[in-house]
């Protein structure tokens, strides 16, 4: 049996249409290694061979004699690209399965526009079942594991680091945890991880890092530690960072702004090689944060102090914001940019509030009759709901203005956009 893994690129045609007409001015960062496919490759049963293709810069061989095609879609535009590829393989009678974070956050009938079968959960516990069903010519339309993966499971193999050349990527993904304790109403983490937070054993992370660093260029590569919040499970993280300090590797990750109040944790983070933390401020309005169930709303007055303390530990801060919340008005972009300047943020970017299917936010806006589009393959890239105190067109203009300033800031810093 022969399998083709495809890391899907964003659909350029749809992206062009969105940018020129109805869409938003999103800036694109350089690609990251396809960790999900490296994990699946490590679970391949005996007698099954595979190829892996990154659609961002490699050609797909539609005549490779494959028995199964497995595609990974990180976002809406990548999923739409999957529809195009699916049609080509469908004509040849080759079954196609699709998974990824975005796929798990849309209705399954929409996901099945992209493939014969969709994976609507973590893949580790069901991948071998999929392969077995293909061999029996009994591929099911939907696969969903009952339980979450035990990340401490002793026989859980490491991702296949040998199948990817790191020189093609700026960001090398290394997973250290899954999930989040918080319950923000807009976030996909609650859908995917069911309110849990799980960490890998530190020894396993070390072995994974050693495999990654055998093909690592300090000049061109940066490790992206995959974690919804690097500050969660504080004692575990301090031990982890002290253990990986010996690798002298540059890394980046997501964090909560509260990390700026913990000098011991910051010191461990800094000494272990952290170059930058991406911090979701979301909004500067306390009422907005309360509406989306964002924790630590009372800390807004301390944002600048916390940013300054992170800087004292030689760590850059990339601020992340959301536009279109119910207490956003005309001028929200300029007010946010004023905060960016006053707080000395190193980089900054934003997204427009997006009501992801089955989130608390989605049901709220649906009940209020404010959803104006269910064009799932345009989600994240256009305004799909009616904001409360600003028009759709004005929100788009506010976002585009902020995105332009963000792009100028990133290019000035010499990063890949």
N, C-alpha and C positions, 0 to 999 in steps of 0.2 A: 504494500500500500504506500502511496506517495501523497504527501500533503503540501500545499502551498500556503504559507503565512504571508499576509499582506498588511503592512502598516499604512493605512490610508492617508493620502494627502488631502488637503482641502480642495473642493471642486472649484477650479479656476473660473469656469464660465459663470457659475452662480455667484461667486465672489465678485466678479466684475460687474454683474447686473446690480448686486446690492450696493456696491460702492458708488456706482454711477447714478443710481436712481433712488431706491427706497431705503437703502441700508445705512449703517453707521461706520464711522471712520476708525475701525479697529487697527491697531498696530500689531504687527506680527513679529514674534521673537523666534530665533533660530530653533530648529527641531531638537527634541530630546530622544534618547534611545527608547525603543519600543519595549518597555519592561514587561508588559502583559504578554507579549508574544515570546519573550525569552523565558517567562515562567511556564507557559504552555509547552514550549519545546522541551523543557526539563522533565515534563510528565509524559513524554511520548512512549507508548507501549513498544515492546520488542517487535521488530519486523516492520516498523513504520518509519519511512524515510521522509525527509522534508527539505524544502527550500524556503528561504525567507527573503522578502522583497520590501524595501521601503519605497512606497509610491512617490515620496517627495523628490527622489533623485535617481530612481532605478526603473527600468522598463519591466513590465509584466509579461511573462511568457504564457500566452494563452494556449500554446500547443505543447506544454510540458508533460503531458500524460498524467495529470494529477487526478487522484480519486476524491479529493476534498480540498476546498479552498476555505481558509479561515481568515476573516478580515477583522481588523480592530479599528473602531471609529472613536476618536477622542471627543469630537464635537460635531455640530450639525452639518457643517460644510463637508467634513470628512465622510459622514454618513451618506450625504447626497452623492459624493463621488463613488461610494460603494454601490449605489443603485446602478450607475453606469457600468461598472466592472461586472456586477452581477449579471446583467443582461448578456454580456459577452460569454460568460461561462455557462449561463443557462442554455444558450444556443448549442453548446457542445455537450449538454447533458451532464455537466459536472456539478455536484451539490455544493452549495455555498452556505457557510454559517458566519454570522456576524455578532460581535460583542463589543464591549467598551463602556465607558462611563456614560456617554451620551445615550447609547442604545438602551441602557437600563432606566432612563428617565423619560422615555416616550411610550405611548401606547404600543402594545406588542403588534397590533395590526399594521402600524406604521413601520416598525422595525422590519416586518416581513415584506415590505416593499424593497428592502435592500438585500435580501437573501432568502434561501429556502428555510433557514432556521436561525433563531436568535437566542443568545445567552443573556438571561435577565438576572444574573447574580454573579458572585465570584465564580471563577472558572475551575479552580483546582479540583474540586470534588466531582465535577461532571465531565471533564475533558475526556477521560478514558471511556466513559459511557457514550459520548458522541462518536468517538472513533469506532467503538464496537458496533453502534447502530449503523454507521456508514458501511461497514464491512458486511452487515446483514441486509443492506439496502432498506433500512427502516429508520432513517433519520426523522426525528420528531421536529415539529415546527417551533417548539419552545422548550428551552432547558432552564431549570431553576433549582438550585440546590436548596435543601431544606434548612441546613444549618450553615453558620459562618465558619470559615476556615480557622482551625486551631493553629495559630502561627508558631506555637511551641511544639508542634507535632514533630517527633524525632526523625521520621522518615520523609519529611517534606524537603524535596531537593532544592538546591540553589538554582537561581535563574541561569540559563545557558549564556554565559558571558562570551564564550568563544565564537558564537555565530554572528556577532556584530563587531564591525570595525569602528572603534571610537573616534577615529579621525574624521568621520562623516558628521559628527555631532558636536555641538557646543556643550550640551547638558547631558550628563551621564546619570541616569536615574538609579537610585539605590533606596529601596523601601525599608523603613525601620518600624513603621506602625500603620495601622488602619483604624479609621473611625474618629469619633469626636464625642466628647461628653456634652457639648452644648446643643441647643435645640433651635438655632436660628431658623426663622420661618421660610427663608428663601433658599436654604442650602441643600445640596444633594446628599451630603454626608449622612443625614438621618435616613434617607431612603435606602442608600446602599449598605449602610453598616448598622442600621437598626438601633441607634443610640449607644453602641458599644465603642470601646477603645481598646485595641489589642496591640501588643508590642512583640517583636521578635526577640529571641534570646540574644544577648549581646555577642556571645561567641559566634553565633550564626552570621550576624551582621559583619563581624570582623572577617570571617572567611569569605563572605561575598565581596567585601571591599578589597581584599587581597587579590581576588580574581579580576576585579575591575581595574585595579591599579597596575596590573601586569600589562595592560594595553592603554595606558593613560599618559597624556601629554600635559604637563603642568601649564604650558603656555596657552594651549588651545582648548583644553577641557576644564569643566567645572562639575563637581559632584552635586547633584540635586538630591538631597535627602527627602524622600517622599514621606510626608507626615502632615496631617491636617493642622497640627499645632505643635511645634517643636518644644514648647514649654510645658506640655502636659506630662504627668508622671515625673515630677521634678527629680526625685532621688534617682530613679532609673536613668534619666537623661544625663544627670551629672556624672554618674558612673560610666555611661556610654561615651560621653565626650572625653572623659579622662582616659578611657581605654583607646580611643581612636586618635588621640593627640600624636601618637608615635608615627602616624602615616604622613604627617605634614602635607595634607591635601587641602586644596581650596574647596569650600562647599557653601551652598545656599539652601534656604528652607523657608517654609511658612511659619509664622509665629503670631502670638497674641501680644498686644502692646504692653500687657502687664509684665512681660519679661524684663522691661526696663526698670522695674522696681526690685529686681533680684540680682544683686551684685555677684553672689556666689555662682549662680547659674550662668550669668553673663560671662564671668571669667572663664568658666569651663567651656562655654561655647566658643569664645574668642580664641583660647589657647588651642582648641582642637582644629582650628583652621577656617572658621566661619568668616566669609567675606561679606555676606549680605543676608538680611532677613526681610521677607515679604510680609507686610503687616496689614491686615484688613481693618482699616479704620471705618470703612463703609460710609459713615456720615459724621458730620460735626454737630448735628442737631440731636440733643438727648431724646426728644420725642420720637424721632425717626428710629433710634436704636431700640427704644422700648417697643415700638410697633412691630419690629422684626425679631423681637426676643433676643437681641444681642446682649450678651452679658457685660458687666463692668461699665454700665452706662454712666455711673457716677464718677468715672475716672477721666472724663473728657478734659477737665481742667488741668489734668496732669500729663496730657499727651506730649506737650513740648518738653517738659522735664524728663519724661521717659525716653524720648527720642535722643535728647542730649546725653543721657546716661549710656544709651546703647552706643552712641558715637564715641564716648570716652573709652569704650572697650574696643575701639577700632573696627566697628562693624557698621556697614552701610545699611540704610533703611529705605526700602521701596514701599511707598504708601499706596494702598489699594482703596478705591472709593466706589460707591454705587450712586448713580444718579437716577432720579425718578421716584424716590420715596415720597410718602404722602405729605411730608412737611418740606419738600423742595419747591422753591419758587424761582422765578426768573432771576438770573444772576448767580445761581448756585455754583456755576463753573468758576466765576471770578472770585467768589468768596472762598472756594476750596483752594484756588491757586494762591490766594493771599496767605492762607494757612500753610501751604507748601513752602512758600518763601520764608515766612516768619519762623517756621520750625526747622528750617534747613534740611528738609528731606532731600536725599540724594537723587532719588528717582520717584516717579509717580505715574499711575495709570488708573483707569476707571472702566467700569462696565455699566450698561443700563440695566436697571432692575428687570429680571426675567422670571416670570412665574413658571417654574419647572413643574411638569406634570406630577400630580399627587403630593406636592409639598403643601404645607399649611397656607403659604402665600397663594398658591394656585387656587385652592378651594375658596379662600377668602375673596379673591378677585372674581372668581366665577359666580359666587353667590351674590356679589354686588353688581353683577352685569358689566364688569369693566374689561373683560377679555375681548379684544377686537380682532384677534387672529390666532388661528391654530395651525399656521404654516410651520410645522415642526422643523423642517430643514432650514428655516430662516431664524430659528430661535437663537438668541444671543446677538444676532446681527441686525436686528431691527426692533423697533418699539412695538410690542404685541399686546399692549393693554392701554387703557386710558388712565393717565396719571390724574391725581386729585386736584392739584393746584397749579398745573402748567399744561399747555397744549402738547400734543404729540410732536408737532413740528418744532415747537420751541425747545422741547426736551432734546430732540435730535440735534438742534443747533448748539445747545449748551454742551452736549456730549462731544460733538465734533470739534468745537472750540478747545475743549479741555484735551481731547486726544491729540490735536495738532501740537499743543504746548508740550504734551507728554512726549511726543515723537521728537520734537526739537531737543528736549532734554536728554533723551536716550541717545540720539545720534551724537550729540555733543560729548557724551561720555564714551563714545567709541564702541557701543554694543551693537550686536546684530539685531536688526528690526525686520 
